[in-house]
Amino acid sequence: MSHIGSLLSEATTLMMTGMLVVFAFLTMMVFLVSLMSRLVPKETPPLSPAGSKSAQTPINSTDVSPQVVAAISAAVHQYRSSAKHK
């Protein structure tokens, strides 16, 4: 019986050691990341020149050609009709 007790004691010690090592590593990583976020300057997007074409004409994502809409509609209709038969 004492052999099992010593094994359980050793297993508990090993488990606690592993948990403390992981906790210490994660705590150190959190502090280092927060320190880096204070020290490293934030990235700013590059400013586009005033005469660039992209600054004058914003891309509108709602401008889709009617052919693309028709192709997507046909594909959805075909998928739904084939899914009903399965």
All heavy atoms as an XYZ file, in Angstrom:
635
protein
N       0.823     -1.193      0.000
C       0.000      0.000      0.000
C       0.865      1.253      0.000
O       0.498      2.241     -0.615
C      -0.934     -0.046      1.219
C      -1.936      1.055      1.229
S      -3.205      0.679      0.051
C      -4.451      1.766      0.568
N       1.969      1.218      0.656
C       2.816      2.400      0.728
C       3.485      2.659     -0.613
O       3.845      3.790     -0.914
C       3.839      2.236      1.845
O       5.137      2.101      1.372
N       3.656      1.621     -1.432
C       4.237      1.789     -2.758
C       3.315      2.633     -3.647
O       3.770      3.507     -4.381
C       4.496      0.410     -3.390
C       5.134      0.484     -4.735
N       6.367      1.056     -4.928
C       4.700      0.085     -5.958
C       6.672      0.989     -6.216
N       5.668      0.388     -6.850
N       2.000      2.396     -3.551
C       1.037      3.166     -4.331
C       1.017      4.613     -3.842
O       0.943      5.553     -4.626
C      -0.371      2.526     -4.253
C      -0.374      1.186     -4.973
C      -1.420      3.461     -4.854
C      -1.668      0.430     -4.854
N       1.112      4.807     -2.536
C       1.117      6.151     -1.970
C       2.318      6.950     -2.434
O       2.197      8.134     -2.753
N       3.484      6.316     -2.501
C       4.674      7.033     -2.959
C       4.572      7.354     -4.452
O       5.018      8.408     -4.893
C       5.939      6.229     -2.664
O       5.977      5.062     -3.459
N       3.968      6.448     -5.223
C       3.770      6.719     -6.645
C       2.812      7.890     -6.858
O       3.041      8.754     -7.714
C       3.251      5.479     -7.363
C       4.266      4.378     -7.655
C       3.565      3.175     -8.283
C       5.351      4.884     -8.568
N       1.731      7.913     -6.071
C       0.779      9.025     -6.188
C       1.421     10.340     -5.760
O       1.182     11.388     -6.364
C      -0.468      8.745     -5.356
C      -1.441      7.725     -5.943
C      -2.570      7.431     -4.963
C      -2.005      8.216     -7.252
N       2.234     10.298     -4.721
C       2.925     11.503     -4.270
C       3.886     12.011     -5.338
O       3.960     13.221     -5.608
C       3.673     11.209     -2.981
O       4.473     12.287     -2.605
N       4.621     11.118     -5.963
C       5.545     11.498     -7.030
C       4.801     12.042     -8.247
O       5.219     13.027     -8.861
C       6.386     10.290     -7.426
C       7.569     10.612     -8.288
C       8.439      9.394     -8.544
O       8.499      8.507     -7.680
O       9.034      9.349     -9.630
N       3.676     11.424     -8.581
C       2.875     11.890     -9.712
C       2.307     13.279     -9.434
O       2.293     14.146    -10.323
C       1.753     10.903     -9.999
N       1.861     13.521     -8.210
C       1.330     14.831     -7.844
C       2.424     15.891     -7.916
O       2.196     17.004     -8.411
C       0.719     14.782     -6.429
O      -0.289     13.778     -6.398
C       0.107     16.120     -6.055
N       3.608     15.550     -7.434
C       4.725     16.495     -7.488
C       5.073     16.835     -8.931
O       5.285     18.008     -9.277
C       5.959     15.899     -6.774
O       5.597     15.549     -5.439
C       7.114     16.874     -6.763
N       5.127     15.827     -9.782
C       5.432     16.056    -11.196
C       4.352     16.900    -11.864
O       4.650     17.817    -12.639
C       5.593     14.715    -11.910
C       5.981     14.769    -13.374
C       7.357     15.407    -13.533
C       5.987     13.377    -13.965
N       3.099     16.627    -11.551
C       1.992     17.386    -12.132
C       2.051     18.850    -11.699
O       1.907     19.765    -12.522
C       0.651     16.780    -11.717
C      -0.553     17.540    -12.257
S      -2.121     16.919    -11.660
C      -2.044     17.382     -9.944
N       2.276     19.096    -10.416
C       2.346     20.468     -9.914
C       3.539     21.216    -10.506
O       3.430     22.397    -10.842
C       2.408     20.470     -8.381
C       1.138     19.952     -7.722
S      -0.343     20.835     -8.234
C      -0.116     22.367     -7.380
N       4.662     20.533    -10.662
C       5.832     21.160    -11.271
C       5.531     21.565    -12.707
O       5.853     22.681    -13.137
C       7.043     20.207    -11.225
O       7.285     19.828     -9.867
C       8.270     20.837    -11.804
N       4.914     20.686    -13.463
C       4.554     20.995    -14.847
C       3.577     22.150    -14.943
O       3.723     23.036    -15.779
N       2.588     22.165    -14.057
C       1.604     23.248    -14.079
C       2.253     24.578    -13.714
O       1.935     25.612    -14.312
C       0.454     22.920    -13.125
C      -0.438     21.805    -13.627
S      -1.665     21.269    -12.430
C      -2.655     22.715    -12.244
N       3.180     24.579    -12.753
C       3.859     25.819    -12.379
C       4.756     26.322    -13.500
O       4.833     27.536    -13.744
C       4.670     25.603    -11.099
C       3.843     25.535     -9.816
C       4.723     25.152     -8.637
C       3.154     26.861     -9.565
N       5.426     25.421    -14.206
C       6.281     25.833    -15.326
C       5.437     26.455    -16.434
O       5.782     27.509    -16.969
C       7.108     24.635    -15.853
C       7.746     24.945    -17.182
C       8.167     24.239    -14.834
N       4.321     25.845    -16.768
C       3.438     26.386    -17.812
C       2.866     27.726    -17.374
O       2.820     28.683    -18.156
C       2.318     25.378    -18.152
C       1.248     26.012    -19.022
C       2.901     24.163    -18.838
N       2.437     27.830    -16.108
C       1.890     29.089    -15.602
C       2.942     30.193    -15.641
O       2.649     31.327    -16.056
C       1.369     28.899    -14.171
C       0.808     30.152    -13.576
C      -0.438     30.615    -13.948
C       1.547     30.882    -12.649
C      -0.949     31.782    -13.407
C       1.044     32.045    -12.105
C      -0.208     32.495    -12.480
N       4.160     29.882    -15.236
C       5.232     30.877    -15.260
C       5.534     31.328    -16.687
O       5.714     32.524    -16.952
C       6.486     30.314    -14.605
N       5.583     30.394    -17.620
C       5.848     30.745    -19.017
C       4.743     31.625    -19.577
O       5.009     32.636    -20.231
C       6.001     29.470    -19.867
C       6.126     29.754    -21.328
C       7.306     30.238    -21.852
C       5.046     29.554    -22.182
C       7.429     30.517    -23.202
C       5.151     29.828    -23.524
C       6.349     30.308    -24.031
N       3.482     31.266    -19.345
C       2.373     32.057    -19.880
C       2.328     33.448    -19.251
O       2.051     34.438    -19.938
C       1.051     31.319    -19.670
C       0.858     30.067    -20.513
C      -0.435     29.366    -20.130
C       0.885     30.384    -21.986
N       2.603     33.539    -17.953
C       2.632     34.838    -17.290
C       3.735     35.709    -17.866
O       3.529     36.901    -18.156
C       2.836     34.656    -15.778
O       1.801     33.808    -15.270
C       2.790     35.988    -15.050
N       4.915     35.134    -18.062
C       6.026     35.877    -18.642
C       5.691     36.323    -20.058
O       5.992     37.453    -20.459
C       7.283     34.994    -18.652
C       8.515     35.697    -19.168
S       9.982     34.683    -19.104
C       9.564     33.344    -20.197
N       5.030     35.472    -20.831
C       4.676     35.824    -22.203
C       3.667     36.971    -22.229
O       3.772     37.881    -23.051
C       4.095     34.601    -22.926
C       3.924     34.811    -24.413
S       3.441     33.350    -25.310
C       1.803     33.083    -24.696
N       2.692     36.965    -21.327
C       1.708     38.052    -21.273
C       2.392     39.369    -20.947
O       2.127     40.402    -21.577
C       0.598     37.729    -20.248
C      -0.230     38.964    -19.924
C      -0.291     36.619    -20.764
N       3.289     39.364    -19.966
C       3.997     40.597    -19.619
C       4.881     41.080    -20.760
O       4.941     42.275    -21.040
C       4.824     40.409    -18.347
C       3.983     40.401    -17.094
C       4.080     39.359    -16.198
C       3.100     41.438    -16.820
C       3.319     39.349    -15.051
C       2.331     41.440    -15.674
C       2.439     40.394    -14.778
N       5.566     40.166    -21.443
C       6.428     40.582    -22.549
C       5.623     41.139    -23.724
O       6.022     42.120    -24.347
C       7.297     39.414    -23.009
C       8.424     39.025    -22.051
C       9.146     37.780    -22.562
C       9.391     40.168    -21.874
N       4.493     40.535    -24.019
C       3.663     41.029    -25.128
C       3.087     42.400    -24.780
O       3.053     43.303    -25.633
C       2.548     40.016    -25.466
C       1.505     40.628    -26.379
C       3.146     38.779    -26.101
N       2.642     42.584    -23.545
C       2.112     43.908    -23.171
C       3.226     44.953    -23.167
O       2.999     46.105    -23.546
C       1.417     43.844    -21.814
O       2.346     43.502    -20.805
N       4.444     44.579    -22.772
C       5.567     45.504    -22.820
C       5.904     45.870    -24.260
O       6.144     47.039    -24.574
C       6.785     44.878    -22.132
C       8.074     45.699    -22.143
C       7.913     46.922    -21.252
C       9.235     44.849    -21.689
N       5.886     44.874    -25.145
C       6.164     45.144    -26.562
C       5.100     46.054    -27.165
O       5.405     46.905    -28.001
C       6.232     43.843    -27.356
C       7.532     43.118    -27.207
S       7.581     41.565    -28.105
C       6.925     41.979    -29.679
N       3.847     45.876    -26.769
C       2.790     46.715    -27.337
C       2.945     48.168    -26.909
O       2.509     49.072    -27.618
C       1.417     46.193    -26.940
O       1.188     46.411    -25.564
N       3.578     48.401    -25.755
C       3.825     49.782    -25.329
C       5.058     50.364    -26.001
O       5.112     51.554    -26.269
C       4.002     49.838    -23.820
C       2.722     49.632    -23.066
C       2.912     49.867    -21.581
N       1.958     49.027    -20.861
C       2.248     48.285    -19.828
N       3.461     48.257    -19.335
N       1.329     47.556    -19.250
N       6.052     49.534    -26.255
C       7.320     50.029    -26.783
C       7.323     50.186    -28.299
O       7.896     51.136    -28.826
C       8.470     49.100    -26.368
C       8.780     49.048    -24.870
C       9.907     48.066    -24.609
C       9.137     50.420    -24.347
N       6.699     49.258    -28.997
C       6.718     49.280    -30.468
C       5.631     50.224    -30.951
O       4.474     50.126    -30.535
C       6.496     47.856    -31.027
C       6.422     47.870    -32.537
C       7.585     46.927    -30.537
N       5.973     51.149    -31.838
C       4.949     52.085    -32.332
C       3.924     51.365    -33.193
O       4.217     50.374    -33.855
C       5.747     53.100    -33.149
C       6.992     52.384    -33.530
C       7.275     51.401    -32.430
N       2.725     51.899    -33.188
C       1.654     51.314    -33.992
C       1.916     51.601    -35.463
O       2.439     52.652    -35.827
C       0.301     51.876    -33.590
C      -0.111     51.468    -32.212
C      -1.492     51.977    -31.901
C      -1.891     51.510    -30.503
N      -3.221     51.958    -30.150
N       1.515     50.668    -36.304
C       1.677     50.849    -37.745
C       0.556     51.745    -38.257
O      -0.598     51.608    -37.886
C       1.616     49.505    -38.464
C       2.783     48.608    -38.177
C       2.740     47.329    -38.987
O       2.103     47.323    -40.055
O       3.335     46.360    -38.528
N       0.935     52.641    -39.125
C      -0.054     53.505    -39.761
C      -0.094     53.168    -41.242
O       0.943     52.881    -41.848
C       0.294     54.994    -39.583
O       1.597     55.222    -40.118
C       0.276     55.384    -38.116
N      -1.261     53.178    -41.854
C      -1.332     52.881    -43.281
C      -0.644     53.982    -44.071
O      -0.681     55.154    -43.682
C      -2.828     52.838    -43.581
C      -3.461     53.597    -42.481
C      -2.565     53.459    -41.279
N      -0.007     53.617    -45.165
C       0.672     54.646    -45.965
C      -0.342     55.609    -46.558
O      -1.430     55.222    -46.986
C       1.379     53.856    -47.050
C       0.642     52.561    -47.125
C       0.100     52.302    -45.744
N       0.025     56.864    -46.565
C      -0.861     57.875    -47.141
C      -0.753     57.841    -48.657
O       0.338     57.808    -49.211
C      -0.471     59.265    -46.632
C      -0.600     59.479    -45.121
C      -0.057     60.845    -44.751
C      -2.042     59.349    -44.701
N      -1.897     57.828    -49.312
C      -1.888     57.810    -50.768
C      -1.724     59.230    -51.280
O      -2.236     60.180    -50.693
C      -3.173     57.188    -51.302
O      -4.275     57.952    -50.876
N      -1.035     59.399    -52.397
C      -0.877     60.743    -52.966
C      -2.228     61.316    -53.374
O      -3.171     60.594    -53.692
C       0.014     60.534    -54.184
C       0.479     59.132    -54.154
C      -0.319     58.398    -53.138
N      -2.324     62.632    -53.366
C      -3.597     63.299    -53.657
C      -4.067     63.035    -55.082
O      -5.254     63.027    -55.363
C      -3.461     64.794    -53.418
N      -3.146     62.814    -56.005
C      -3.526     62.639    -57.401
C      -3.746     61.190    -57.797
O      -3.918     60.896    -58.965
N      -3.737     60.267    -56.862
C      -3.881     58.861    -57.248
C      -5.320     58.559    -57.646
O      -6.264     59.150    -57.153
C      -3.464     57.936    -56.102
O      -4.420     57.991    -55.084
N      -5.465     57.628    -58.557
C      -6.780     57.291    -59.092
C      -7.656     56.592    -58.045
O      -8.860     56.779    -58.010
C      -6.612     56.419    -60.327
C      -7.896     56.226    -61.100
C      -7.607     55.692    -62.467
C      -8.869     55.560    -63.268
N      -9.138     56.684    -64.105
N      -7.045     55.769    -57.177
C      -7.832     55.048    -56.183
C      -8.410     55.986    -55.132
O      -9.440     55.704    -54.556
C      -6.985     53.969    -55.505
O      -5.925     54.579    -54.783
N      -7.746     57.113    -54.878
C      -8.276     58.068    -53.908
C      -9.470     58.827    -54.490
O     -10.348     59.255    -53.763
C      -7.181     59.040    -53.477
N      -9.502     58.989    -55.814
C     -10.575     59.749    -56.434
C     -11.821     58.891    -56.649
O     -12.925     59.363    -56.480
C     -10.115     60.313    -57.775
C      -9.033     61.361    -57.627
C      -8.480     61.795    -58.972
O      -8.841     61.232    -60.003
N      -7.591     62.768    -58.954
N     -11.639     57.652    -57.027
C     -12.767     56.785    -57.317
C     -12.759     55.606    -56.349
O     -12.001     54.667    -56.529
C     -12.706     56.235    -58.741
O     -11.504     56.562    -59.353
C     -13.904     56.555    -59.551
N     -13.610     55.630    -55.343
C     -13.667     54.477    -54.440
C     -14.318     53.287    -55.139
O     -15.224     53.437    -55.958
C     -14.528     54.972    -53.282
C     -15.335     56.086    -53.840
C     -14.509     56.691    -54.942
N     -13.832     52.115    -54.843
C     -14.377     50.895    -55.446
C     -15.656     50.535    -54.701
O     -15.665     50.405    -53.479
C     -13.360     49.748    -55.362
C     -12.106     50.118    -56.140
C     -13.969     48.449    -55.869
C     -10.977     49.134    -55.991
N     -16.718     50.381    -55.449
C     -18.004     50.042    -54.868
C     -18.218     48.543    -55.020
O     -18.259     48.027    -56.143
C     -19.110     50.845    -55.557
C     -20.399     50.781    -54.782
O     -20.510     50.065    -53.801
N     -21.383     51.551    -55.221
N     -18.380     47.855    -53.908
C     -18.523     46.406    -53.979
C     -19.904     45.977    -54.473
O     -20.129     44.805    -54.728
C     -18.247     45.787    -52.610
O     -19.194     46.247    -51.675
N     -20.837     46.904    -54.590
C     -22.177     46.550    -55.063
C     -22.274     46.575    -56.576
O     -23.301     46.212    -57.132
C     -23.231     47.494    -54.465
O     -22.919     48.828    -54.853
C     -23.273     47.375    -52.960
N     -21.241     47.030    -57.261
C     -21.246     47.061    -58.721
C     -20.855     45.689    -59.260
O     -19.691     45.381    -59.435
C     -20.275     48.120    -59.254
C     -20.706     49.531    -58.893
O     -21.907     49.719    -58.614
O     -19.849     50.423    -58.901
N     -21.853     44.859    -59.498
C     -21.628     43.524    -60.040
C     -22.366     43.451    -61.366
O     -23.521     43.861    -61.475
C     -22.143     42.438    -59.064
C     -21.920     41.057    -59.611
C     -21.481     42.596    -57.711
N     -21.704     42.907    -62.351
C     -22.320     42.851    -63.673
C     -23.525     41.905    -63.665
O     -23.566     40.938    -62.908
C     -21.301     42.397    -64.714
O     -20.955     41.045    -64.485
N     -24.502     42.160    -64.514
C     -25.698     41.305    -64.567
C     -25.383     39.867    -64.976
O     -26.061     38.931    -64.558
C     -26.583     41.989    -65.607
C     -26.096     43.387    -65.690
C     -24.655     43.359    -65.342
N     -24.334     39.676    -65.773
C     -23.960     38.316    -66.168
C     -23.502     37.512    -64.959
O     -23.825     36.323    -64.834
C     -22.851     38.339    -67.227
C     -23.273     38.891    -68.568
C     -23.115     40.399    -68.656
O     -22.628     41.035    -67.733
N     -23.558     40.979    -69.764
N     -22.756     38.146    -64.049
C     -22.291     37.452    -62.848
C     -23.470     37.109    -61.951
O     -23.557     36.001    -61.408
C     -21.246     38.313    -62.096
C     -20.886     37.700    -60.761
C     -20.008     38.505    -62.944
N     -24.410     38.025    -61.817
C     -25.601     37.775    -61.002
C     -26.407     36.626    -61.591
O     -26.888     35.741    -60.868
C     -26.458     39.055    -60.892
C     -27.786     38.768    -60.208
C     -25.698     40.135    -60.158
N     -26.536     36.593    -62.903
C     -27.280     35.515    -63.557
C     -26.583     34.180    -63.371
O     -27.236     33.156    -63.101
C     -27.446     35.825    -65.038
N     -25.262     34.156    -63.480
C     -24.520     32.903    -63.306
C     -24.641     32.386    -61.874
O     -24.841     31.189    -61.646
C     -23.048     33.111    -63.672
N     -24.543     33.281    -60.896
C     -24.674     32.869    -59.496
C     -26.084     32.369    -59.218
O     -26.280     31.349    -58.548
C     -24.299     34.039    -58.563
C     -22.809     34.326    -58.674
C     -24.673     33.723    -57.124
C     -22.364     35.559    -57.922
N     -27.090     33.065    -59.743
C     -28.486     32.645    -59.550
C     -28.735     31.268    -60.152
O     -29.406     30.419    -59.545
C     -29.438     33.658    -60.170
O     -29.293     34.900    -59.529
N     -28.185     31.038    -61.344
C     -28.368     29.734    -61.982
C     -27.670     28.640    -61.195
O     -28.214     27.534    -61.029
C     -27.826     29.779    -63.410
N     -26.494     28.911    -60.668
C     -25.763     27.918    -59.885
C     -26.498     27.588    -58.591
O     -26.610     26.419    -58.200
C     -24.345     28.412    -59.578
N     -27.050     28.605    -57.931
C     -27.801     28.370    -56.693
C     -29.061     27.580    -56.993
O     -29.415     26.634    -56.270
C     -28.128     29.715    -56.001
C     -29.149     29.531    -54.890
C     -26.859     30.362    -55.458
N     -29.747     27.924    -58.070
C     -30.964     27.197    -58.438
C     -30.649     25.738    -58.749
O     -31.369     24.827    -58.315
C     -31.629     27.881    -59.635
C     -32.862     27.188    -60.132
N     -33.774     26.589    -59.303
C     -33.347     27.002    -61.388
C     -34.742     26.057    -60.021
N     -34.502     26.290    -61.300
N     -29.578     25.496    -59.484
C     -29.194     24.124    -59.819
C     -28.811     23.346    -58.560
O     -29.194     22.191    -58.404
C     -28.028     24.135    -60.804
C     -27.611     22.745    -61.246
C     -26.457     22.791    -62.239
O     -25.968     23.864    -62.580
N     -26.038     21.632    -62.688
N     -28.092     23.979    -57.639
C     -27.698     23.303    -56.404
C     -28.916     22.960    -55.559
O     -29.034     21.857    -55.045
C     -26.748     24.189    -55.589
C     -26.463     23.624    -54.232
C     -25.595     22.554    -54.068
C     -27.079     24.151    -53.098
C     -25.341     22.019    -52.819
C     -26.833     23.623    -51.853
C     -25.961     22.562    -51.715
O     -25.723     22.033    -50.478
N     -29.839     23.911    -55.441
C     -31.031     23.662    -54.627
C     -31.915     22.585    -55.243
O     -32.499     21.771    -54.522
C     -31.828     24.949    -54.460
C     -31.175     25.909    -53.504
C     -32.001     27.145    -53.301
N     -31.356     28.050    -52.343
C     -31.705     29.297    -52.156
N     -32.727     29.822    -52.839
N     -31.070     30.047    -51.279
N     -32.028     22.554    -56.552
C     -32.869     21.530    -57.179
C     -32.214     20.157    -57.077
O     -32.896     19.152    -56.923
C     -33.158     21.887    -58.639
O     -31.954     21.883    -59.385
N     -30.882     20.080    -57.133
C     -30.226     18.780    -57.002
C     -30.184     18.333    -55.543
O     -30.174     17.143    -55.254
C     -28.806     18.826    -57.572
O     -27.976     19.649    -56.775
N     -30.199     19.248    -54.598
C     -30.165     18.896    -53.180
C     -31.508     18.339    -52.731
O     -31.574     17.532    -51.816
C     -29.790     20.114    -52.344
N     -32.603     18.733    -53.386
C     -33.926     18.233    -53.020
C     -34.091     16.763    -53.395
O     -34.801     16.022    -52.745
C     -35.014     19.057    -53.712
C     -35.172     20.440    -53.138
C     -36.264     21.186    -53.877
C     -36.385     22.598    -53.363
N     -37.403     23.367    -54.081
N     -33.436     16.325    -54.442
C     -33.604     14.958    -54.927
C     -32.758     13.962    -54.155
O     -32.929     12.770    -54.320
C     -33.264     14.881    -56.422
C     -34.183     15.718    -57.264
N     -35.521     15.440    -57.395
C     -33.958     16.837    -57.987
C     -36.081     16.352    -58.193
N     -35.146     17.211    -58.556
N     -31.839     14.409    -53.338
C     -30.971     13.469    -52.613
C     -31.582     12.974    -51.364
O     -32.328     13.176    -50.659
C     -29.625     14.130    -52.286
C     -28.800     14.322    -53.520
C     -27.453     14.870    -53.171
C     -26.623     15.038    -54.423
N     -25.311     15.537    -54.172
